[in-house]
Amino acid sequence: MTFQSAVRRAGIVVAIAALAASAGCAKKEDGETQASGVKLVEKGKLTVCTHLPYAPFQSKDASGKVVGFDVDLMDLVAKDLGVEQKIVDTPFEGIKSGQDLNTGKCDAAAAGMTISEERQKVMNFSDPYFDATQAMLVKTGKAYKTLDDLRGKKLGVQAATTGRDYAKKVAEEKGLQLVEFEDLAAEQQALANGQIEAAINDLPVWTEYIKEHQGGFEVAAEFDTGEQYGFSVKKDGNPELLKKVNEVLAKAKQDGTYNTIYEKWIGKKPTA
């Protein structure tokens, strides 16, 4: 290679590096930091990660639009910020691990997610916005009333959920055969086609499912695990957004908006 060729090649490499750096900068500028200090990964959008379906908290309606309890609450946050909510459907594992928040896939996560010590290590949670109870669903007419009745039988659980964690704790003692499913829809289908005898998940999810399948299923047992849902943001990465979420939740509970949304999706007013 001649000296002139080497110089030309070096110049090309420098130019490519400069273009790459420029592209990287442009990507960063796509986001915005509001006057309030809230950071958003996309200008004019509150990008929210969730995992579908998980009705009544988030699911698609007949037109394909994502709707639900969580969606309406996060719409309040977006409105307060003067932006639109953009929903990203992503596997729950990436949400609960904090990965989707850390990589800038979304500003916040709203996925019917229980606040736990383990999850608090990798993300920051809002104030609790929903008291959750685990429940066991069976086909109508089945004799199962407790987990003890399922000894030697197959019990469905959803991957990466607190319902699965609860079932794992008692599986050996109760003699349960746990069958894990990637999402709620797969768990529901397995129960419907007899692949499993019962399934554990959050009570409101089963209540919604029973409404959609009148007479086909019933809640056989409830387990008060003291769980509460929270919205989450990047660990120590967006304190102003977390502050805004908490402010909006507090205001909604004070002015009655929260109760209206609760009645719309859950079916009855919260007791507290």
C-alpha positions in Angstrom: 0.0 0.0 0.0 1.4 3.5 -0.9 1.6 6.3 1.5 -1.1 8.2 -0.3 -3.4 5.1 -0.3 -2.9 4.8 3.5 -3.7 8.4 4.0 -6.9 8.1 1.9 -8.0 4.9 3.8 -7.3 6.6 7.2 -9.4 9.5 6.0 -12.3 7.2 5.1 -12.1 5.5 8.5 -12.2 8.9 10.3 -15.1 10.0 8.2 -17.1 6.8 9.0 -16.3 7.2 12.7 -17.5 10.8 12.5 -20.7 9.8 10.8 -21.3 7.1 13.4 -20.7 9.5 16.3 -23.1 12.0 14.6 -25.8 9.3 14.3 -25.3 8.4 17.9 -25.8 12.0 19.0 -28.9 12.4 16.8 -30.4 9.4 18.4 -29.9 10.8 21.9 -31.5 14.1 20.8 -34.7 12.2 19.9 -35.6 12.2 23.6 -36.3 15.3 25.7 -35.9 16.6 29.2 -38.9 18.7 30.2 -38.7 21.9 32.2 -39.9 19.8 35.2 -36.7 17.7 34.8 -38.6 14.6 33.6 -36.6 12.7 31.1 -38.4 11.0 28.2 -36.7 8.6 25.7 -38.8 9.9 22.8 -39.9 13.5 22.3 -43.6 14.1 22.9 -44.2 10.6 24.2 -44.4 8.8 27.5 -43.1 5.4 26.5 -44.6 2.7 28.7 -43.5 -1.0 28.6 -46.2 -3.6 29.3 -46.9 -7.3 28.6 -50.0 -8.3 26.8 -52.6 -9.6 27.5 -53.3 -9.0 31.1 -56.9 -7.9 31.3 -58.3 -5.9 33.0 -55.0 -4.1 33.4 -53.9 -4.1 29.8 -55.2 -5.8 26.7 -56.3 -5.1 23.2 -59.9 -4.3 22.4 -61.7 -5.4 19.3 -60.1 -2.6 17.2 -56.6 -3.6 18.4 -56.1 -0.6 20.7 -54.4 -1.3 24.0 -56.8 -0.5 26.9 -57.1 -1.2 30.6 -56.8 0.0 34.2 -53.0 0.6 34.0 -53.4 2.3 30.6 -56.0 4.8 31.9 -53.8 5.7 34.9 -50.7 6.2 32.8 -52.8 8.3 30.4 -53.3 10.7 33.4 -49.5 10.9 33.8 -49.0 11.5 30.1 -51.7 14.2 30.0 -50.1 16.0 33.0 -46.8 16.0 31.1 -48.4 17.3 28.0 -47.5 14.3 25.9 -49.1 11.1 24.5 -48.7 7.6 26.0 -46.8 5.2 23.7 -47.2 1.5 24.7 -44.6 -1.1 24.0 -45.6 -4.7 24.3 -42.5 -6.7 25.6 -41.8 -10.0 27.4 -42.4 -9.7 31.2 -39.0 -11.0 32.0 -37.4 -7.8 30.5 -39.7 -5.7 32.5 -39.3 -7.3 35.9 -35.5 -7.5 35.5 -35.2 -3.8 34.8 -33.5 -4.4 31.5 -36.1 -2.6 29.4 -35.8 0.5 31.6 -32.0 0.4 31.7 -31.7 0.1 27.9 -34.0 3.0 27.3 -36.7 0.9 25.7 -39.3 2.8 27.8 -39.6 5.5 30.4 -41.8 3.5 32.7 -43.3 0.1 33.1 -47.0 -0.5 33.8 -47.7 -4.2 33.8 -49.9 -5.2 36.7 -46.5 -5.6 38.5 -46.2 -6.5 42.2 -43.8 -4.4 44.2 -41.2 -6.8 45.7 -37.8 -6.5 47.5 -36.1 -8.3 44.6 -37.6 -6.0 42.0 -36.8 -2.9 44.0 -33.1 -3.8 43.7 -33.3 -3.2 39.9 -35.9 -0.5 39.5 -37.7 2.2 41.4 -41.4 1.8 42.1 -44.2 4.4 42.5 -46.5 4.4 45.5 -48.8 1.4 45.4 -51.9 1.8 43.2 -53.6 -1.6 43.6 -54.0 -4.2 46.3 -53.6 -7.6 44.7 -54.8 -11.1 45.7 -53.7 -14.4 44.2 -56.4 -16.9 43.2 -56.9 -20.4 41.8 -59.1 -20.8 38.8 -60.8 -24.1 37.8 -63.4 -25.3 35.3 -66.9 -25.0 36.7 -68.0 -28.2 38.4 -64.5 -29.3 39.4 -64.2 -30.5 43.0 -61.0 -28.7 43.7 -61.4 -26.1 46.5 -57.9 -25.9 47.9 -54.3 -26.5 46.7 -54.4 -29.7 48.9 -57.1 -31.0 46.5 -54.6 -30.8 43.6 -52.1 -33.3 45.0 -50.5 -35.1 42.1 -52.3 -32.8 39.6 -51.0 -30.2 37.2 -51.3 -26.5 38.3 -50.6 -23.8 35.8 -48.6 -20.7 36.6 -47.3 -17.7 34.6 -43.6 -17.3 34.2 -41.8 -14.5 36.2 -44.9 -13.7 38.3 -45.5 -13.6 42.0 -48.2 -16.2 41.5 -45.6 -18.6 40.3 -43.3 -17.8 43.2 -46.2 -18.5 45.6 -47.0 -21.8 44.0 -43.3 -22.8 44.0 -43.1 -22.2 47.8 -45.9 -24.7 48.5 -45.5 -27.1 45.5 -43.5 -29.8 47.3 -45.6 -29.7 50.5 -48.8 -29.9 48.5 -47.5 -32.4 45.9 -48.2 -30.1 43.0 -47.0 -30.5 39.4 -46.3 -27.0 38.3 -46.6 -26.2 34.6 -45.2 -22.8 33.6 -46.5 -20.7 30.7 -44.9 -17.7 29.1 -48.0 -15.5 29.2 -51.5 -15.3 30.6 -53.2 -16.3 27.4 -51.3 -19.6 27.2 -52.1 -20.3 30.8 -55.8 -19.7 30.2 -55.8 -21.8 27.0 -54.1 -24.7 28.9 -56.8 -24.7 31.5 -59.6 -24.5 28.9 -58.3 -27.5 26.9 -57.6 -29.6 30.0 -53.8 -29.5 29.8 -53.9 -28.4 33.5 -56.4 -28.9 36.3 -56.2 -25.4 37.8 -54.3 -22.2 37.4 -53.0 -19.5 39.7 -52.9 -15.8 38.8 -54.1 -12.4 40.2 -57.8 -12.4 41.2 -58.9 -9.4 39.0 -57.4 -11.2 35.9 -59.6 -14.3 36.7 -62.6 -12.1 37.4 -62.3 -10.6 33.9 -61.8 -14.0 32.3 -64.9 -15.4 34.0 -67.0 -12.5 32.7 -65.8 -13.3 29.2 -66.5 -17.0 29.6 -69.8 -17.1 31.4 -70.5 -20.4 33.2 -67.2 -22.0 32.2 -64.9 -21.2 35.0 -64.9 -20.3 38.7 -62.5 -19.1 41.4 -62.0 -22.0 43.7 -59.7 -20.3 46.3 -58.0 -17.0 47.1 -54.7 -16.4 48.6 -54.1 -13.1 50.4 -50.4 -12.6 49.9 -50.4 -8.9 50.8 -49.2 -7.9 47.3 -49.5 -4.4 45.9 -48.9 -3.2 42.3 -46.7 -0.3 41.4 -45.5 1.5 38.3 -41.7 1.5 37.8 -38.9 3.7 36.4 -35.2 3.1 35.9 -33.3 2.6 39.1 -32.1 6.0 40.3 -32.4 7.2 36.7 -35.5 9.3 36.5 -36.5 10.6 39.9 -38.6 13.5 38.5 -40.7 11.1 36.5 -41.3 8.9 39.6 -42.2 12.1 41.5 -44.7 13.0 38.8 -46.3 9.5 38.7 -46.8 9.7 42.5 -48.3 13.2 42.3 -50.7 12.2 39.6 -51.8 9.1 41.5 -52.3 11.1 44.7 -54.4 13.7 42.8 -56.5 11.0 41.1 -57.3 9.4 44.4 -58.2 12.7 46.0 -60.5 14.0 43.2 -62.3 10.8 42.5 -60.7 10.0 39.2 -59.1 6.9 40.5 -62.4 5.5 41.8 -64.0 6.1 38.4 -61.2 4.2 36.6 -61.3 1.5 39.2 -65.1 1.0 38.8 -64.7 1.0 35.0 -62.1 -1.9 34.9 -62.3 -3.7 38.2 -66.0 -3.5 38.8 -66.3 -2.1 42.3 -64.8 0.7 44.4 -61.7 0.1 46.4 -62.3 -0.3 50.1 -59.6 2.1 51.1 
